[in-house]
């Protein structure tokens, strides 16, 4: 497990997370849900050690992450932030190759036995997100949706056993939203990776996630399987909106109530 224990974060003078207790299991895709400003992104950043915590701890397989070097943490956890940037001079292939940085020798780069496998991993990541034919293009010449897929490829090429992605399907059309989430679920189920994503679409979360963690005002208000979390009452508590929950095959659909015209 990747365990979060009694974790609290204060940014400036504002408490953002309040004694969060949750965990992320290998072989599962977990989606973090909640309204804007509820603490989803801060929770991911706290796990990555990018914001200072005021109390609590994060442990990976029983070992506190705070005791790991940044290089070791990068070998274990791949991170895609919500806001991504890239220097103008980098091509897509060059950017994805940066994923191997944590596995290079400090003096001699990749060992010969590793180089071919790394090249295959980079090529496979680009193929997975449908960008192979754009490998030679500067990243900043890509469209918004292509750039989003490029940074997902960067995370995949890192070959970490934990993937943490903040709104990975933002800016993507429905085809790639479904394709990327299906891919992430497949990585969890078939390769045993631990995948944590921030999502805003309740129906995408219900369709693809094995487990949901729902936040409101820095507190976890519900966590568990989608059928346990996606209720009209929980969604009203988190989002201040009324929805009807309809069964559709093996999953649930959340249908918002549309206010009548005045």
Secondary structure, 3 states (H helix, E strand, C coil): CEEEEEEEEEECCEEEEEEEEEEECCCCEEEEECCCCCCHHHHHHHHCCCCCCCEEEEEECCEEHHHCCHHHHHHHEEEECCCCCCCCCCEHHHHHHHHHHHHCECCCECCHHHHHHHHHHHHHHHHHCCCHHHCCCEHHHCCHHHHHHHHHHHHHHCCCCEEEEECCCCCCCHHHHHHHHHHHHHHHHHHCCEEEEECCCHHHHHHHCCEEEEEECCEEEEEECHHHHCCHHHHHHHHCCCEEEEEECCEEEEEECCCCCC
